[in-house]
């Protein structure tokens, strides 16, 4: 005696088996010859994948010495990076202070070793910026 549930499970199992067999036969009928040429894919000049090989007449020669791996070298810019500002605070006993840049809200640290001449608070100065361990530092500081 088989129950209704067992018969239903058996029917589903038979249907799955038949479906699997049908898909297998369909794959066999649609299969290609399996050669390497039929499996090759190419990328055209627009970056799209195609099944046709590229045209050798459109080939472009590339000089390998022009290829730069990594970060390209930094080119020196012609523009002047000299800024102007006013010495906001300077402690002569400790040898450091701060410069407020004119025309922006930048405030930069300056050490006595970055000064080209003796300066005091309130002096208008020109300076360049250099990255330090804690941010941008003013260097090559002189009176404007």
C-alpha positions in Angstrom: 0.0 0.0 0.0 1.4 3.3 -1.1 0.1 6.5 0.2 -0.8 9.5 -1.8 2.3 11.4 -0.7 4.6 8.6 -1.7 3.0 8.5 -5.2 3.4 12.2 -5.6 7.1 12.1 -4.6 7.7 9.3 -7.1 5.9 11.4 -9.9 8.1 14.4 -9.1 11.2 12.3 -9.2 10.3 10.9 -12.6 9.5 14.3 -13.9 12.9 15.7 -12.8 14.6 12.7 -14.4 12.8 13.3 -17.7 13.5 17.0 -17.6 17.2 16.3 -17.0 17.3 13.9 -19.9 15.6 16.4 -22.2 18.1 19.2 -21.3 21.0 16.8 -21.9 19.7 15.9 -25.4 19.1 19.6 -26.1 22.7 20.4 -25.2 24.0 17.6 -27.4 22.0 18.8 -30.4 23.1 22.5 -30.0 26.8 21.6 -29.2 29.5 23.0 -31.4 32.5 20.9 -32.6 34.4 21.7 -29.4 37.5 23.0 -31.3 39.8 25.7 -29.9 38.7 28.1 -32.7 35.0 27.8 -31.7 35.9 28.6 -28.1 38.0 31.7 -28.8 36.8 35.2 -27.9 38.5 38.4 -29.1 38.3 42.0 -27.9 37.7 44.7 -30.5 39.1 48.2 -30.6 36.0 49.4 -28.6 36.6 46.9 -25.8 33.7 44.7 -26.8 34.0 40.9 -26.9 33.5 39.3 -30.3 34.0 36.0 -32.0 35.9 37.4 -35.0 39.7 37.9 -34.8 41.0 41.5 -35.2 42.0 42.9 -38.5 45.8 42.8 -38.8 45.9 45.9 -41.0 44.5 48.0 -38.1 47.3 46.9 -35.8 49.1 49.7 -34.0 52.7 49.3 -32.9 53.4 50.5 -29.3 56.9 51.5 -28.1 57.4 49.6 -24.8 59.8 52.2 -23.6 57.0 54.8 -23.5 55.0 52.7 -21.0 55.3 53.9 -17.4 54.7 51.4 -14.7 53.6 52.8 -11.4 53.3 56.5 -10.6 54.6 58.8 -13.4 57.4 61.1 -12.4 56.2 64.5 -11.1 56.8 67.2 -13.6 58.1 70.5 -12.2 55.4 73.1 -12.7 56.2 76.6 -14.1 53.8 78.3 -11.7 55.2 80.0 -8.7 54.2 78.4 -5.4 55.4 81.4 -3.4 52.7 82.6 -1.0 52.4 85.7 1.1 51.3 86.0 4.7 51.7 87.6 8.1 53.5 86.2 11.1 50.7 85.7 13.6 52.7 84.3 16.4 56.4 83.6 16.9 58.2 82.4 20.1 61.9 83.3 19.8 62.9 81.3 22.8 61.4 78.1 21.4 62.1 78.9 17.7 58.7 78.3 16.1 55.6 80.2 15.2 52.7 80.4 12.8 52.0 82.3 9.6 48.5 83.3 8.4 48.3 83.2 4.6 46.9 86.4 3.0 43.8 85.7 0.8 43.0 82.4 2.4 42.3 80.9 5.7 45.5 78.9 5.8 47.6 78.9 8.9 51.0 77.3 8.7 53.7 76.2 11.1 57.1 77.8 10.7 60.4 76.8 12.4 63.3 79.1 12.8 65.4 76.8 10.6 62.9 77.6 7.7 63.6 81.3 8.0 66.1 83.1 5.7 66.3 86.2 7.9 65.3 87.3 11.4 61.5 88.0 11.6 59.0 89.0 14.3 55.3 89.0 14.9 53.3 91.2 12.5 55.9 91.0 9.7 54.6 90.5 6.1 56.4 87.6 4.6 56.7 85.4 1.5 57.1 81.7 1.9 56.8 78.3 0.3 55.0 75.2 1.6 56.6 71.8 2.3 54.9 68.7 3.8 56.1 68.0 7.3 55.3 65.1 9.6 52.2 66.9 11.0 51.0 68.9 8.0 52.2 71.7 5.8 55.1 73.8 7.0 56.3 77.2 5.8 59.9 77.2 4.5 62.1 79.8 2.8 60.4 82.5 4.8 61.6 86.1 4.2 60.2 89.6 4.4 57.9 90.6 1.6 
